[in-house]
Amino acid sequence: MTERTADGRWIVVDGRRWRASDPSIPGALRAELVGSLMDARRAVGAAKRAGDEGAEAAARQRVQHAKVALGERGEPWWEEPSADGRRERFGAAVLALADHRAPDGTTCPSDAARAVGGEAWREHMDLVRDVVRGLAADGEVEVLQKGEVIDAAEPWKGPVRIRRARA
């Protein structure tokens, strides 16, 4: 049986305390991030059974991204985050959503802002765009506008979509 502590910050499973997900994540995005987490956990198991250490490491990184995006790892969601902590969580949300929607789907930078930024998500959009630029420079994601990959280092105007980088 799962219980939640009185402050709502922890869940207790079989007497063991685990950090709870950030309750401010909108329901649809929470479901998608949990779906990404579950997909990644299944991939860890499959890679272990296959003895593929590279695939296991990649799947464990996906688990990390989903858990950080949900607020279950990284800086505590109930405290004011540092600049690095906020960047880490926005980046994790972008990657977890892109992983979940891959290979054909894309995500919008505002989805990551909504998942992490709460009701004040709009004021975080410049930071999210900056995080996306960094992920694109690292080869993690591609930024698309009107269905075409654009150079994320250049300023963009108008709506963009993000997908996992294709090999």
Summary of the structure (lengths in Angstrom):
residues: 167
radius of gyration: 16.4
end to end distance: 43.3
largest distance: 51.3
contacts: 487
relative contact order: 0.12
helix: 54%
strand: 14%
